[in-house]
């Protein structure tokens, strides 16, 4: 079993308790989470990615077990090599320290002191996989919204995570590109198991790619 969420409850400061049912994902399985604004999709993503309670204060209970290790309560820094969280607005996630697409892609792995040979091999693979090879010398800030979202997903893949969280991360792509990228992600052979969680406002073309579906009711 790769990911287990068990009896998870979170009570933000001055807000009602938020809870989700138990979830178990096996190796390489995908989970789609559907819910409108205010349903708690991003709260779930933030908890799993380690933003809670460090960046989002409150009381948290339960277990999140990733590959047999309980990660609940660990910080973003501790989890960054294992979990990558890609949000809807790509401009907020650019490093701000690079001048080309390929520099942006290698920024994270280099900061984790990954082997340079592995980084370069992964770079060429991801540039082709995500259709960014023709943009490799472009300044990331000059990309279109859809191109920038592909770059952010690619940056996450460069870290070779065990869990990839995509929180409305396709919203600025055309439908054709959304399907293309999802198919590429499904076919990705990263050399190790990777679970994927996709969070969207409503059921869509994403659902056939997922082995599990969780529908969140609107809160409040």
Secondary structure, DSSP 8 states (H G I E B T S, - for coil): --EEEEEEEEEETTS-EEEE--EEE-TT-EEEEE--TTSSHHHHHHHHHT-TTTTS-EEEEEEEEETTEE-TT--HHHHTTTEEEE-S-GGGT--SS-SSHHHHHHHHHHHTT--HHHHHHHHHHHHHHTT-GGGTTS-GGGS-HHHHHHHHHHHHHHTT-SEEEEESTTTTS-HHHHHHHHHHHHH---SS--EEEEEESS--TTGGG-SEEEE-----
